[in-house]
Amino acid sequence: MVIPAGIVAVCCAAGAARGDDSTPGSLTGSRGDPARGRAIVASRQVGLCLLCHSGPFPEERFQGNLAPPLAGAGSRWTEGQLRLRIVDPGRLNPSTIMPAYYRTEGLVRVAPAWRGKTVLSAEQIEDVVAFLVTLKD
């Protein structure tokens, strides 16, 4: 079952208001695929993660240094904490420059082609989370 992005945003908002720092349940009801998640994170056309983050991708040149390194992410954060950071990082840090990859409501400066659409699908979010939890120190 895929959960609509609007419902996820409401649940994230409610969780953040209570002080929760995670989205514990899978957006799809199942675990993602770490290999597909790695491809999304490393992609310069899909995830664009390496514009800001660096990670264990020796084959990728010009990795970012604006955001925390992805190496060790699975040791620093739980699966649910990683999911929330991807779904809607603004719930944890309203000043963040990281985009909300699975939110459609309450956004500003959204190109017309992207209005009402998420950056990543629920399946892609779960794939990225599945990959990031494998990154242990």
N, CA, C and O atoms as a GROMACS GRO file, in nm:
protein
  548
    1MET      N    1   0.084  -0.118   0.000
    1MET     CA    2   0.000   0.000   0.000
    1MET      C    3   0.089   0.124   0.000
    1MET      O    4   0.180   0.134   0.082
    2VAL      N    5   0.064   0.216  -0.088
    2VAL     CA    6   0.137   0.341  -0.094
    2VAL      C    7   0.056   0.448  -0.022
    2VAL      O    8  -0.064   0.463  -0.046
    3ILE      N    9   0.121   0.521   0.067
    3ILE     CA   10   0.056   0.625   0.145
    3ILE      C   11   0.069   0.757   0.070
    3ILE      O   12   0.180   0.795   0.034
    4PRO      N   13  -0.041   0.828   0.046
    4PRO     CA   14  -0.033   0.957  -0.024
    4PRO      C   15   0.057   1.057   0.048
    4PRO      O   16   0.061   1.060   0.172
    5ALA      N   17   0.128   1.138  -0.029
    5ALA     CA   18   0.223   1.234   0.027
    5ALA      C   19   0.156   1.331   0.125
    5ALA      O   20   0.217   1.367   0.226
    6GLY      N   21   0.035   1.373   0.098
    6GLY     CA   22  -0.035   1.466   0.186
    6GLY      C   23  -0.056   1.407   0.324
    6GLY      O   24  -0.042   1.477   0.425
    7ILE      N   25  -0.089   1.278   0.331
    7ILE     CA   26  -0.108   1.212   0.460
    7ILE      C   27   0.025   1.203   0.533
    7ILE      O   28   0.030   1.224   0.654
    8VAL      N   29   0.132   1.172   0.461
    8VAL     CA   30   0.264   1.166   0.523
    8VAL      C   31   0.300   1.302   0.582
    8VAL      O   32   0.351   1.309   0.694
    9ALA      N   33   0.273   1.409   0.509
    9ALA     CA   34   0.305   1.544   0.558
    9ALA      C   35   0.230   1.574   0.687
    9ALA      O   36   0.287   1.630   0.780
   10VAL      N   37   0.102   1.538   0.693
   10VAL     CA   38   0.023   1.561   0.814
   10VAL      C   39   0.078   1.479   0.929
   10VAL      O   40   0.089   1.530   1.041
   11CYS      N   41   0.111   1.353   0.904
   11CYS     CA   42   0.166   1.268   1.009
   11CYS      C   43   0.300   1.320   1.057
   11CYS      O   44   0.328   1.318   1.176
   12CYS      N   45   0.383   1.365   0.964
   12CYS     CA   46   0.513   1.420   1.003
   12CYS      C   47   0.494   1.545   1.087
   12CYS      O   48   0.564   1.564   1.186
   13ALA      N   49   0.399   1.630   1.048
   13ALA     CA   50   0.374   1.753   1.124
   13ALA      C   51   0.329   1.720   1.265
   13ALA      O   52   0.374   1.782   1.361
   14ALA      N   53   0.241   1.622   1.278
   14ALA     CA   54   0.193   1.584   1.410
   14ALA      C   55   0.306   1.526   1.493
   14ALA      O   56   0.316   1.554   1.612
   15GLY      N   57   0.391   1.444   1.430
   15GLY     CA   58   0.504   1.385   1.502
   15GLY      C   59   0.602   1.490   1.546
   15GLY      O   60   0.652   1.485   1.659
   16ALA      N   61   0.632   1.584   1.461
   16ALA     CA   62   0.728   1.689   1.495
   16ALA      C   63   0.675   1.775   1.609
   16ALA      O   64   0.751   1.819   1.695
   17ALA      N   65   0.544   1.798   1.611
   17ALA     CA   66   0.485   1.878   1.717
   17ALA      C   67   0.499   1.808   1.853
   17ALA      O   68   0.507   1.875   1.956
   18ARG      N   69   0.502   1.675   1.853
   18ARG     CA   70   0.518   1.600   1.977
   18ARG      C   71   0.664   1.583   2.014
   18ARG      O   72   0.695   1.529   2.120
   19GLY      N   73   0.756   1.628   1.928
   19GLY     CA   74   0.897   1.611   1.956
   19GLY      C   75   0.955   1.486   1.892
   19GLY      O   76   1.074   1.458   1.911
   20ASP      N   77   0.875   1.411   1.817
   20ASP     CA   78   0.926   1.293   1.749
   20ASP      C   79   1.024   1.335   1.641
   20ASP      O   80   1.007   1.439   1.577
   21ASP      N   81   1.125   1.254   1.623
   21ASP     CA   82   1.224   1.287   1.521
   21ASP      C   83   1.233   1.180   1.414
   21ASP      O   84   1.338   1.162   1.351
   22SER      N   85   1.123   1.108   1.394
   22SER     CA   86   1.128   1.002   1.294
   22SER      C   87   0.991   0.976   1.233
   22SER      O   88   0.887   1.015   1.286
   23THR      N   89   0.996   0.908   1.120
   23THR     CA   90   0.877   0.852   1.056
   23THR      C   91   0.902   0.701   1.057
   23THR      O   92   0.965   0.648   0.966
   24PRO      N   93   0.851   0.632   1.160
   24PRO     CA   94   0.891   0.494   1.182
   24PRO      C   95   0.843   0.393   1.078
   24PRO      O   96   0.913   0.295   1.051
   25GLY      N   97   0.726   0.414   1.019
   25GLY     CA   98   0.673   0.314   0.928
   25GLY      C   99   0.710   0.338   0.784
   25GLY      O  100   0.722   0.452   0.739
   26SER      N  101   0.727   0.229   0.712
   26SER     CA  102   0.755   0.236   0.569
   26SER      C  103   0.642   0.308   0.496
   26SER      O  104   0.525   0.290   0.530
   27LEU      N  105   0.676   0.388   0.398
   27LEU     CA  106   0.575   0.458   0.318
   27LEU      C  107   0.500   0.364   0.225
   27LEU      O  108   0.391   0.395   0.178
   28THR      N  109   0.560   0.248   0.198
   28THR     CA  110   0.500   0.152   0.106
   28THR      C  111   0.449   0.027   0.174
   28THR      O  112   0.379  -0.053   0.112
   29GLY      N  113   0.482   0.010   0.302
   29GLY     CA  114   0.445  -0.112   0.372
   29GLY      C  115   0.550  -0.222   0.359
   29GLY      O  116   0.533  -0.330   0.414
   30SER      N  117   0.658  -0.194   0.286
   30SER     CA  118   0.765  -0.293   0.272
   30SER      C  119   0.900  -0.223   0.268
   30SER      O  120   0.909  -0.101   0.250
   31ARG      N  121   1.003  -0.302   0.286
   31ARG     CA  122   1.139  -0.248   0.286
   31ARG      C  123   1.182  -0.217   0.143
   31ARG      O  124   1.138  -0.280   0.047
   32GLY      N  125   1.270  -0.119   0.132
   32GLY     CA  126   1.325  -0.083   0.003
   32GLY      C  127   1.443  -0.170  -0.036
   32GLY      O  128   1.485  -0.258   0.040
   33ASP      N  129   1.495  -0.145  -0.153
   33ASP     CA  130   1.609  -0.218  -0.206
   33ASP      C  131   1.734  -0.132  -0.195
   33ASP      O  132   1.741  -0.025  -0.257
   34PRO      N  133   1.835  -0.175  -0.117
   34PRO     CA  134   1.955  -0.093  -0.098
   34PRO      C  135   2.031  -0.063  -0.228
   34PRO      O  136   2.087   0.045  -0.242
   35ALA      N  137   2.034  -0.157  -0.320
   35ALA     CA  138   2.107  -0.134  -0.447
   35ALA      C  139   2.039  -0.023  -0.528
   35ALA      O  140   2.107   0.063  -0.583
   36ARG      N  141   1.908  -0.026  -0.534
   36ARG     CA  142   1.836   0.082  -0.604
   36ARG      C  143   1.855   0.214  -0.530
   36ARG      O  144   1.869   0.319  -0.593
   37GLY      N  145   1.856   0.209  -0.396
   37GLY     CA  146   1.877   0.329  -0.316
   37GLY      C  147   2.014   0.391  -0.341
   37GLY      O  148   2.026   0.513  -0.351
   38ARG      N  149   2.116   0.308  -0.351
   38ARG     CA  150   2.250   0.359  -0.380
   38ARG      C  151   2.252   0.431  -0.515
   38ARG      O  152   2.311   0.538  -0.529
   39ALA      N  153   2.187   0.371  -0.613
   39ALA     CA  154   2.182   0.432  -0.746
   39ALA      C  155   2.111   0.568  -0.743
   39ALA      O  156   2.154   0.662  -0.811
   40ILE      N  157   2.005   0.579  -0.665
   40ILE     CA  158   1.932   0.706  -0.653
   40ILE      C  159   2.020   0.811  -0.586
   40ILE      O  160   2.028   0.925  -0.633
   41VAL      N  161   2.087   0.774  -0.477
   41VAL     CA  162   2.172   0.868  -0.404
   41VAL      C  163   2.286   0.917  -0.492
   41VAL      O  164   2.320   1.036  -0.490
   42ALA      N  165   2.345   0.829  -0.570
   42ALA     CA  166   2.460   0.865  -0.654
   42ALA      C  167   2.420   0.935  -0.784
   42ALA      O  168   2.504   0.995  -0.850
   43SER      N  169   2.293   0.928  -0.819
   43SER     CA  170   2.247   0.984  -0.947
   43SER      C  171   2.248   1.136  -0.948
   43SER      O  172   2.203   1.201  -0.854
   44ARG      N  173   2.300   1.191  -1.054
   44ARG     CA  174   2.299   1.337  -1.073
   44ARG      C  175   2.171   1.382  -1.143
   44ARG      O  176   2.151   1.502  -1.165
   45GLN      N  177   2.083   1.288  -1.177
   45GLN     CA  178   1.957   1.321  -1.241
   45GLN      C  179   1.836   1.293  -1.153
   45GLN      O  180   1.729   1.351  -1.175
   46VAL      N  181   1.848   1.206  -1.053
   46VAL     CA  182   1.733   1.166  -0.972
   46VAL      C  183   1.742   1.224  -0.831
   46VAL      O  184   1.672   1.320  -0.799
   47GLY      N  185   1.826   1.167  -0.748
   47GLY     CA  186   1.833   1.210  -0.609
   47GLY      C  187   1.908   1.340  -0.588
   47GLY      O  188   1.870   1.420  -0.502
   48LEU      N  189   2.011   1.361  -0.664
   48LEU     CA  190   2.095   1.481  -0.653
   48LEU      C  191   2.157   1.496  -0.514
   48LEU      O  192   2.197   1.606  -0.476
   49CYS      N  193   2.166   1.388  -0.438
   49CYS     CA  194   2.217   1.394  -0.302
   49CYS      C  195   2.361   1.442  -0.295
   49CYS      O  196   2.399   1.512  -0.201
   50LEU      N  197   2.442   1.404  -0.395
   50LEU     CA  198   2.584   1.435  -0.391
   50LEU      C  199   2.615   1.580  -0.426
   50LEU      O  200   2.731   1.622  -0.424
   51LEU      N  201   2.512   1.657  -0.459
   51LEU     CA  202   2.535   1.801  -0.475
   51LEU      C  203   2.573   1.863  -0.341
   51LEU      O  204   2.654   1.956  -0.336
   52CYS      N  205   2.514   1.812  -0.233
   52CYS     CA  206   2.538   1.868  -0.100
   52CYS      C  207   2.613   1.773  -0.007
   52CYS      O  208   2.690   1.818   0.079
   53HIS      N  209   2.591   1.643  -0.023
   53HIS     CA  210   2.651   1.543   0.066
   53HIS      C  211   2.770   1.476  -0.002
   53HIS      O  212   2.778   1.470  -0.125
   54SER      N  213   2.862   1.425   0.080
   54SER     CA  214   2.964   1.334   0.030
   54SER      C  215   2.927   1.196   0.082
   54SER      O  216   2.846   1.182   0.173
   55GLY      N  217   2.988   1.096   0.024
   55GLY     CA  218   2.957   0.961   0.068
   55GLY      C  219   3.057   0.861   0.017
   55GLY      O  220   3.155   0.897  -0.049
   56PRO      N  221   3.034   0.735   0.048
   56PRO     CA  222   3.127   0.630   0.008
   56PRO      C  223   3.106   0.591  -0.140
   56PRO      O  224   3.064   0.480  -0.171
   57PHE      N  225   3.138   0.686  -0.227
   57PHE     CA  226   3.120   0.667  -0.370
   57PHE      C  227   3.251   0.705  -0.439
   57PHE      O  228   3.259   0.812  -0.500
   58PRO      N  229   3.353   0.620  -0.432
   58PRO     CA  230   3.483   0.656  -0.487
   58PRO      C  231   3.478   0.686  -0.638
   58PRO      O  232   3.563   0.758  -0.689
   59GLU      N  233   3.380   0.633  -0.706
   59GLU     CA  234   3.368   0.654  -0.850
   59GLU      C  235   3.306   0.789  -0.886
   59GLU      O  236   3.311   0.831  -1.002
   60GLU      N  237   3.249   0.857  -0.788
   60GLU     CA  238   3.182   0.985  -0.814
   60GLU      C  239   3.273   1.102  -0.778
   60GLU      O  240   3.322   1.113  -0.666
   61ARG      N  241   3.294   1.188  -0.875
   61ARG     CA  242   3.374   1.308  -0.852
   61ARG      C  243   3.285   1.422  -0.806
   61ARG      O  244   3.163   1.418  -0.824
   62PHE      N  245   3.345   1.521  -0.748
   62PHE     CA  246   3.277   1.645  -0.711
   62PHE      C  247   3.158   1.622  -0.618
   62PHE      O  248   3.045   1.661  -0.649
   63GLN      N  249   3.185   1.560  -0.505
   63GLN     CA  250   3.081   1.541  -0.404
   63GLN      C  251   3.072   1.665  -0.315
   63GLN      O  252   3.170   1.738  -0.297
   64GLY      N  253   2.952   1.688  -0.261
   64GLY     CA  254   2.927   1.808  -0.185
   64GLY      C  255   2.988   1.810  -0.046
   64GLY      O  256   3.030   1.708   0.007
   65ASN      N  257   2.992   1.931   0.011
   65ASN     CA  258   3.040   1.947   0.148
   65ASN      C  259   2.953   2.045   0.227
   65ASN      O  260   2.997   2.100   0.328
   66LEU      N  261   2.831   2.068   0.180
   66LEU     CA  262   2.739   2.158   0.249
   66LEU      C  263   2.659   2.089   0.359
   66LEU      O  264   2.608   2.155   0.450
   67ALA      N  265   2.648   1.958   0.350
   67ALA     CA  266   2.562   1.882   0.440
   67ALA      C  267   2.643   1.769   0.504
   67ALA      O  268   2.755   1.742   0.461
   68PRO      N  269   2.588   1.705   0.606
   68PRO     CA  270   2.662   1.596   0.670
   68PRO      C  271   2.699   1.487   0.571
   68PRO      O  272   2.622   1.457   0.479
   69PRO      N  273   2.816   1.427   0.588
   69PRO     CA  274   2.853   1.315   0.500
   69PRO      C  275   2.758   1.198   0.521
   69PRO      O  276   2.708   1.175   0.632
   70LEU      N  277   2.734   1.124   0.415
   70LEU     CA  278   2.644   1.010   0.423
   70LEU      C  279   2.713   0.887   0.484
   70LEU      O  280   2.646   0.799   0.537
   71ALA      N  281   2.846   0.882   0.476
   71ALA     CA  282   2.919   0.771   0.538
   71ALA      C  283   2.883   0.765   0.686
   71ALA      O  284   2.890   0.866   0.756
   72GLY      N  285   2.845   0.649   0.733
   72GLY     CA  286   2.808   0.633   0.874
   72GLY      C  287   2.666   0.673   0.909
   72GLY      O  288   2.628   0.671   1.026
   73ALA      N  289   2.586   0.711   0.808
   73ALA     CA  290   2.448   0.755   0.835
   73ALA      C  291   2.369   0.648   0.910
   73ALA      O  292   2.288   0.681   0.997
   74GLY      N  293   2.390   0.522   0.876
   74GLY     CA  294   2.318   0.413   0.942
   74GLY      C  295   2.358   0.393   1.087
   74GLY      O  296   2.286   0.330   1.164
   75SER      N  297   2.474   0.446   1.125
   75SER     CA  298   2.517   0.441   1.265
   75SER      C  299   2.465   0.561   1.344
   75SER      O  300   2.440   0.551   1.464
   76ARG      N  301   2.448   0.673   1.276
   76ARG     CA  302   2.406   0.797   1.344
   76ARG      C  303   2.255   0.806   1.361
   76ARG      O  304   2.208   0.863   1.460
   77TRP      N  305   2.178   0.752   1.268
   77TRP     CA  306   2.033   0.768   1.270
   77TRP      C  307   1.964   0.634   1.250
   77TRP      O  308   2.018   0.544   1.185
   78THR      N  309   1.845   0.621   1.306
   78THR     CA  310   1.764   0.501   1.286
   78THR      C  311   1.698   0.509   1.148
   78THR      O  312   1.703   0.611   1.081
   79GLU      N  313   1.637   0.401   1.110
   79GLU     CA  314   1.564   0.396   0.982
   79GLU      C  315   1.456   0.504   0.979
   79GLU      O  316   1.442   0.575   0.879
   80GLY      N  317   1.380   0.517   1.085
   80GLY     CA  318   1.274   0.617   1.091
   80GLY      C  319   1.327   0.760   1.089
   80GLY      O  320   1.268   0.848   1.027
   81GLN      N  321   1.440   0.783   1.156
   81GLN     CA  322   1.501   0.916   1.154
   81GLN      C  323   1.551   0.951   1.014
   81GLN      O  324   1.535   1.064   0.969
   82LEU      N  325   1.610   0.855   0.946
   82LEU     CA  326   1.655   0.879   0.808
   82LEU      C  327   1.536   0.909   0.718
   82LEU      O  328   1.542   0.999   0.635
   83ARG      N  329   1.428   0.832   0.735
   83ARG     CA  330   1.309   0.851   0.651
   83ARG      C  331   1.255   0.993   0.666
   83ARG      O  332   1.226   1.059   0.566
   84LEU      N  333   1.241   1.041   0.790
   84LEU     CA  334   1.189   1.176   0.810
   84LEU      C  335   1.283   1.280   0.749
   84LEU      O  336   1.236   1.379   0.692
   85ARG      N  337   1.412   1.260   0.760
   85ARG     CA  338   1.509   1.355   0.704
   85ARG      C  339   1.498   1.364   0.553
   85ARG      O  340   1.533   1.467   0.495
   86ILE      N  341   1.450   1.260   0.488
   86ILE     CA  342   1.432   1.261   0.343
   86ILE      C  343   1.292   1.311   0.307
   86ILE      O  344   1.276   1.394   0.217
   87VAL      N  345   1.192   1.260   0.376
   87VAL     CA  346   1.053   1.297   0.349
   87VAL      C  347   1.032   1.447   0.366
   87VAL      O  348   0.978   1.513   0.278
   88ASP      N  349   1.074   1.500   0.480
   88ASP     CA  350   1.049   1.642   0.509
   88ASP      C  351   1.148   1.693   0.613
   88ASP      O  352   1.114   1.706   0.730
   89PRO      N  353   1.271   1.723   0.571
   89PRO     CA  354   1.373   1.767   0.666
   89PRO      C  355   1.339   1.896   0.739
   89PRO      O  356   1.394   1.923   0.846
   90GLY      N  357   1.251   1.976   0.684
   90GLY     CA  358   1.210   2.100   0.749
   90GLY      C  359   1.138   2.078   0.880
   90GLY      O  360   1.128   2.171   0.960
   91ARG      N  361   1.088   1.958   0.904
   91ARG     CA  362   1.022   1.928   1.032
   91ARG      C  363   1.123   1.926   1.146
   91ARG      O  364   1.088   1.950   1.261
   92LEU      N  365   1.248   1.896   1.112
   92LEU     CA  366   1.354   1.892   1.213
   92LEU      C  367   1.432   2.022   1.218
   92LEU      O  368   1.478   2.063   1.325
   93ASN      N  369   1.446   2.085   1.103
   93ASN     CA  370   1.522   2.210   1.095
   93ASN      C  371   1.452   2.302   0.994
   93ASN      O  372   1.474   2.291   0.873
   94PRO      N  373   1.369   2.392   1.042
   94PRO     CA  374   1.296   2.481   0.952
   94PRO      C  375   1.386   2.566   0.862
   94PRO      O  376   1.339   2.617   0.760
   95SER      N  377   1.513   2.582   0.896
   95SER     CA  378   1.606   2.662   0.816
   95SER      C  379   1.685   2.579   0.714
   95SER      O  380   1.768   2.634   0.641
   96THR      N  381   1.659   2.450   0.707
   96THR     CA  382   1.737   2.364   0.619
   96THR      C  383   1.724   2.405   0.472
   96THR      O  384   1.621   2.458   0.430
   97ILE      N  385   1.828   2.380   0.396
   97ILE     CA  386   1.822   2.402   0.252
   97ILE      C  387   1.792   2.271   0.179
   97ILE      O  388   1.775   2.270   0.057
   98MET      N  389   1.786   2.161   0.253
   98MET     CA  390   1.756   2.032   0.192
   98MET      C  391   1.609   2.030   0.151
   98MET      O  392   1.521   2.067   0.229
   99PRO      N  393   1.583   1.985   0.028
   99PRO     CA  394   1.443   1.980  -0.016
   99PRO      C  395   1.365   1.869   0.053
   99PRO      O  396   1.422   1.770   0.098
  100ALA      N  397   1.235   1.886   0.060
  100ALA     CA  398   1.145   1.781   0.108
  100ALA      C  399   1.117   1.690  -0.011
  100ALA      O  400   1.051   1.731  -0.106
  101TYR      N  401   1.166   1.568  -0.006
  101TYR     CA  402   1.155   1.478  -0.119
  101TYR      C  403   1.018   1.411  -0.132
  101TYR      O  404   0.988   1.352  -0.236
  102TYR      N  405   0.936   1.418  -0.026
  102TYR     CA  406   0.805   1.352  -0.032
  102TYR      C  407   0.699   1.439   0.034
  102TYR      O  408   0.621   1.392   0.117
  103ARG      N  409   0.698   1.564  -0.003
  103ARG     CA  410   0.599   1.657   0.049
  103ARG      C  411   0.551   1.743  -0.067
  103ARG      O  412   0.629   1.779  -0.155
  104THR      N  413   0.423   1.774  -0.066
  104THR     CA  414   0.367   1.856  -0.175
  104THR      C  415   0.296   1.980  -0.124
  104THR      O  416   0.269   2.071  -0.202
  105GLU      N  417   0.267   1.987   0.004
  105GLU     CA  418   0.190   2.097   0.060
  105GLU      C  419   0.281   2.198   0.130
  105GLU      O  420   0.384   2.160   0.185
  106GLY      N  421   0.243   2.324   0.128
  106GLY     CA  422   0.312   2.428   0.203
  106GLY      C  423   0.450   2.465   0.151
  106GLY      O  424   0.530   2.522   0.224
  107LEU      N  425   0.478   2.435   0.027
  107LEU     CA  426   0.608   2.467  -0.032
  107LEU      C  427   0.600   2.600  -0.104
  107LEU      O  428   0.493   2.641  -0.150
  108VAL      N  429   0.712   2.667  -0.115
  108VAL     CA  430   0.719   2.795  -0.188
  108VAL      C  431   0.818   2.780  -0.303
  108VAL      O  432   0.906   2.693  -0.300
  109ARG      N  433   0.805   2.866  -0.402
  109ARG     CA  434   0.894   2.866  -0.518
  109ARG      C  435   0.903   2.730  -0.586
  109ARG      O  436   1.013   2.681  -0.612
  110VAL      N  437   0.790   2.670  -0.614
  110VAL     CA  438   0.785   2.541  -0.681
  110VAL      C  439   0.754   2.565  -0.828
  110VAL      O  440   0.657   2.633  -0.862
  111ALA      N  441   0.836   2.510  -0.914
  111ALA     CA  442   0.813   2.524  -1.058
  111ALA      C  443   0.679   2.464  -1.095
  111ALA      O  444   0.639   2.363  -1.036
  112PRO      N  445   0.609   2.522  -1.190
  112PRO     CA  446   0.477   2.471  -1.228
  112PRO      C  447   0.477   2.321  -1.261
  112PRO      O  448   0.381   2.251  -1.229
  113ALA      N  449   0.580   2.272  -1.323
  113ALA     CA  450   0.586   2.130  -1.360
  113ALA      C  451   0.593   2.039  -1.238
  113ALA      O  452   0.561   1.920  -1.247
  114TRP      N  453   0.634   2.092  -1.122
  114TRP     CA  454   0.649   2.011  -1.001
  114TRP      C  455   0.537   2.033  -0.900
  114TRP      O  456   0.533   1.962  -0.799
  115ARG      N  457   0.447   2.125  -0.922
  115ARG     CA  458   0.339   2.149  -0.826
  115ARG      C  459   0.254   2.024  -0.808
  115ARG      O  460   0.209   1.963  -0.906
  116GLY      N  461   0.232   1.986  -0.682
  116GLY     CA  462   0.151   1.869  -0.651
  116GLY      C  463   0.223   1.737  -0.670
  116GLY      O  464   0.162   1.631  -0.655
  117LYS      N  465   0.352   1.740  -0.702
  117LYS     CA  466   0.429   1.618  -0.724
  117LYS      C  467   0.541   1.608  -0.620
  117LYS      O  468   0.593   1.710  -0.576
  118THR      N  469   0.575   1.488  -0.583
  118THR     CA  470   0.688   1.467  -0.494
  118THR      C  471   0.815   1.453  -0.578
  118THR      O  472   0.809   1.416  -0.695
  119VAL      N  473   0.929   1.483  -0.518
  119VAL     CA  474   1.056   1.469  -0.588
  119VAL      C  475   1.087   1.321  -0.610
  119VAL      O  476   1.129   1.282  -0.719
  120LEU      N  477   1.067   1.241  -0.507
  120LEU     CA  478   1.086   1.096  -0.517
  120LEU      C  479   0.955   1.027  -0.483
  120LEU      O  480   0.873   1.080  -0.408
  121SER      N  481   0.936   0.909  -0.540
  121SER     CA  482   0.817   0.829  -0.507
  121SER      C  483   0.837   0.762  -0.372
  121SER      O  484   0.948   0.760  -0.318
  122ALA      N  485   0.730   0.708  -0.317
  122ALA     CA  486   0.738   0.635  -0.189
  122ALA      C  487   0.836   0.519  -0.201
  122ALA      O  488   0.913   0.493  -0.109
  123GLU      N  489   0.834   0.449  -0.313
  123GLU     CA  490   0.925   0.337  -0.334
  123GLU      C  491   1.070   0.385  -0.337
  123GLU      O  492   1.158   0.321  -0.279
  124GLN      N  493   1.095   0.496  -0.403
  124GLN     CA  494   1.230   0.550  -0.409
  124GLN      C  495   1.279   0.594  -0.271
  124GLN      O  496   1.395   0.572  -0.235
  125ILE      N  497   1.190   0.655  -0.193
  125ILE     CA  498   1.226   0.693  -0.056
  125ILE      C  499   1.269   0.570   0.023
  125ILE      O  500   1.373   0.571   0.089
  126GLU      N  501   1.191   0.465   0.015
  126GLU     CA  502   1.223   0.342   0.089
  126GLU      C  503   1.353   0.280   0.039
  126GLU      O  504   1.428   0.223   0.119
  127ASP      N  505   1.381   0.288  -0.090
  127ASP     CA  506   1.508   0.237  -0.143
  127ASP      C  507   1.625   0.317  -0.086
  127ASP      O  508   1.726   0.258  -0.046
  128VAL      N  509   1.614   0.449  -0.082
  128VAL     CA  510   1.720   0.534  -0.028
  128VAL      C  511   1.741   0.504   0.120
  128VAL      O  512   1.854   0.492   0.166
  129VAL      N  513   1.633   0.492   0.195
  129VAL     CA  514   1.643   0.460   0.338
  129VAL      C  515   1.712   0.324   0.355
  129VAL      O  516   1.800   0.309   0.440
  130ALA      N  517   1.672   0.226   0.275
  130ALA     CA  518   1.732   0.092   0.285
  130ALA      C  519   1.883   0.098   0.259
  130ALA      O  520   1.959   0.026   0.322
  131PHE      N  521   1.925   0.184   0.167
  131PHE     CA  522   2.068   0.199   0.141
  131PHE      C  523   2.137   0.271   0.257
  131PHE      O  524   2.240   0.225   0.305
  132LEU      N  525   2.082   0.381   0.300
  132LEU     CA  526   2.148   0.462   0.404
  132LEU      C  527   2.167   0.385   0.535
  132LEU      O  528   2.268   0.405   0.603
  133VAL      N  529   2.073   0.299   0.571
  133VAL     CA  530   2.089   0.223   0.696
  133VAL      C  531   2.204   0.123   0.687
  133VAL      O  532   2.253   0.076   0.790
  134THR      N  533   2.248   0.091   0.565
  134THR     CA  534   2.364   0.000   0.552
  134THR      C  535   2.496   0.071   0.574
  134THR      O  536   2.599   0.005   0.592
  135LEU      N  537   2.496   0.203   0.575
  135LEU     CA  538   2.619   0.281   0.588
  135LEU      C  539   2.657   0.296   0.735
  135LEU      O  540   2.622   0.395   0.800
  136LYS      N  541   2.727   0.197   0.785
  136LYS     CA  542   2.771   0.195   0.925
  136LYS      C  543   2.918   0.238   0.930
  136LYS      O  544   2.992   0.222   0.833
  137ASP      N  545   2.958   0.292   1.044
  137ASP     CA  546   3.099   0.332   1.062
  137ASP      C  547   3.186   0.209   1.075
  137ASP      O  548   3.308   0.221   1.091
   0.00000   0.00000   0.00000
